[in-house]
């Protein structure tokens, strides 16, 4: 939601975290993925976690089988 109250992302996600590149890490149905501000999936909702490593400057996504 913007300061003036305009809804930009629908309330269909359990969690949202903004990334530096303008994308968002979103949680939907217990799984994480990455979306843009128009809610287009950039990384499918197949992951149990997505974390950023500042030292490596990468995002690490882990699936249900603990594969990164």
Secondary structure, DSSP 8 states (H G I E B T S, - for coil): --TT----S-S--SEEEE-TTS-EEEEETTEEEEE-TT--EEEEEEESEEEEETTTTEEEEE-TTS--
